[in-house]
């Protein structure tokens, strides 16, 4: 229960930070910076996910080859 409450508080704080101060009247107006971070970070995250997918694929091929060897014997 404590973790759920903390999670809601963190989400509320993040939404408060992103909200524009001019339009709504409250908030920190960090939305532009969040978008800039996402634009810069998304390609890096995509590359890392791609590398992980390649490693998982290679490990899967090795496991299948070992299973095929064991079934042949």
C-alpha positions as CSV (number, residue, x, y, z in Angstrom):
1,X,0.0,0.0,0.0
2,X,2.9,2.4,0.8
3,X,4.5,1.8,-2.5
4,X,1.2,2.6,-4.3
5,X,0.9,5.9,-2.5
6,X,4.5,6.8,-3.2
7,X,3.9,5.9,-6.9
8,X,0.9,8.2,-7.1
9,X,2.8,11.0,-5.4
10,X,5.7,10.7,-7.8
11,X,3.4,10.7,-10.8
12,X,1.6,13.7,-9.5
13,X,4.9,15.5,-9.0
14,X,6.0,14.7,-12.6
15,X,2.7,15.9,-14.0
16,X,3.0,19.1,-12.0
17,X,6.5,19.6,-13.3
18,X,5.4,19.1,-16.9
19,X,2.3,21.4,-16.8
20,X,2.7,24.8,-18.4
21,X,2.5,27.7,-15.9
22,X,1.0,30.1,-18.4
23,X,-2.0,28.1,-19.6
24,X,-3.2,26.4,-16.4
25,X,-1.9,28.8,-13.8
26,X,0.3,26.3,-11.9
27,X,3.1,23.9,-12.7
28,X,6.8,24.3,-13.4
29,X,6.6,24.4,-17.2
30,X,9.2,21.8,-17.8
31,X,7.3,20.2,-20.7
32,X,9.7,21.6,-23.4
33,X,12.7,20.2,-21.6
34,X,11.0,16.8,-21.2
35,X,10.3,16.7,-24.9
36,X,13.9,17.7,-25.7
37,X,15.1,14.9,-23.4
38,X,12.9,12.4,-25.1
39,X,14.0,13.5,-28.5
40,X,17.6,13.1,-27.6
41,X,17.2,10.0,-25.5
42,X,14.9,7.9,-27.7
43,X,17.5,7.1,-30.3
44,X,20.0,6.0,-27.7
45,X,17.4,3.8,-26.0
46,X,16.4,2.3,-29.3
47,X,20.1,1.4,-30.0
48,X,20.4,-0.2,-26.6
49,X,17.2,-2.2,-27.0
50,X,18.4,-3.3,-30.5
51,X,21.7,-4.5,-29.1
52,X,19.9,-6.4,-26.3
53,X,17.6,-8.0,-28.9
54,X,20.6,-9.1,-31.0
55,X,22.2,-10.7,-27.9
56,X,19.0,-12.5,-27.0
57,X,18.7,-13.7,-30.6
58,X,22.2,-15.1,-30.6
59,X,21.7,-16.8,-27.3
60,X,18.4,-18.3,-28.6
61,X,20.2,-19.7,-31.7
62,X,22.9,-21.2,-29.5
63,X,20.3,-22.9,-27.3
64,X,18.5,-24.3,-30.3
65,X,21.7,-25.7,-31.7
66,X,22.5,-27.3,-28.3
67,X,19.0,-28.8,-28.1
68,X,19.4,-30.1,-31.6
69,X,22.7,-31.8,-30.7
70,X,21.2,-33.4,-27.6
71,X,18.2,-34.7,-29.5
72,X,20.4,-36.2,-32.2
73,X,22.4,-38.2,-29.7
